[in-house]
Amino acid sequence: MQNLTPPPDLKSRILQQIEQEKQLSRLKRKLIFNAGFFILSWAGLVFAAEAFLAAAGNSGFIIMLRLAFSDFKVIAINFTDYALSLVESLPIVSMAVVAALLLPALLSFLKFVTSIYDIRRIYKVEKI
């Protein structure tokens, strides 16, 4: 039997591979968390947007908004009254909820995409 000697960098390559596997495991857990947060935040945003549209329909906001497209000449003459009527019929609470949920939804999307990018980067390093 021949005397086999391992390459001098074998230990460092094995330790590097172990570290990459640990990092990949952490990134996969982070991806699962970010995916869950992404789904929940966007689901909340969809429900809040539906509530906003329902409240806008009940308050007459959508009817007032449609008036701008059907009777533009009248709106142009009485613009200040029309603008005040729009503001008065605007469902502020529903709009504030949608605005408050929009930022977490966008941030969760960004974190989710970043997690995917990080995992793809690790896999590219492993293939080399």
N, C-alpha and C positions, 0 to 999 in steps of 0.2 A: 504494500500500500504506500502511496506517495504521501509525502509530508506536505499538506496544504497550508499555506499561510494566507490569512485574510488580507484584503487590501487595507492599507493604513487608514483610510477615511471611512471604513465600514461602521465604526462606532458612531461617528458624527452623523452619518447618513441615517442610521437606525434611529438615533435620538431626534433627528430632524423630522423623520417620518412620524414618529410617535407624537411629537409636538403638533404636526400638521393634523393628525387624526383628532387630537384633543381640541384644536381650534375649530376643526370642521364640526365636531360634536356640539361645541358651544354655539356655533353659527346656525346649526340646524335647529337647536332649541330656540334661539332668538328668532329664527324665521317662523317657527310655529307660533310663538307668542305674537309676533308682528302680524302674521296672517289672521289670527283670531281678532286682534284689535282692529285690523283693517276691515274685516267683515262686520264686526259689531258697530264700528263707527259709521260705516256707510249705510248699514241697515237703519241705524238711528237717524241719519240724515235723510234717508228716503221717507221714513215715517213722518219726520218733522216737515219735510217739503209737502207731503200729501196733506198734512194738517194745515199748513199755510195756505195751500190752494183751496181747501175746503172753507177755511175762515175767510179768505179773500172773496170766494163766491158768495158766502152768506152775508158779508158786509156790504156788498155792492161794488167792491173795488174793481172787479173784472168787468162789470157792466160799464163802469165809468171809464175804464181804460179802453174798452172797445169803442166807446163814443168818439175817441180821438181819431179813429180810422174811418168812421162812417160820416161824421159831421165835422170835418177839419176846419171848414170856413167859420162855423159858429165857435169852435174852440179857439181859433186864432183871435177872434174878436173879444171873447170873454176869457182870456187865458188865466188871469189871476183867480177868478172865481172857480174855474175848472181845476187849477192846481190846488187850491185850498180844499176843494171837494175830494180830490184824490188823496190828499194827506189825511183828511178827516176820516175817510173810509178805509185807510190802510190798517190791516191787522198787525199792530206793532208787536204784541207778545209773540205771536207765531213767527214773525219775521226775526225777532231777536233770538228765538230758539234755533232757527235755521242758521243764523249767522254764528251763534255760539257753537253749533255742531260742525260747521264748515271747516274751521281751523283744525280740530282734531282729525277730521276725515282726511284732509289734505296731508297733514303730517303723518298719519298712519300709512297713507299711500307712499309717501316718500321713504319712510322707514322700511316698508315692505320691499320696495324696489331696491333699496340699498342692501338689504339682507340677501336678496337674490343675487345681486352683483357680487357681494363678498363671497358667497358660496361658489359662484362660477369662477371667481378669481382663484380660489383654493384648488378647484378641480383642474384648472389650466396648469397650475404649478405642479400638481401631481403627475400630469400626463407627460411632462418634459423629462 
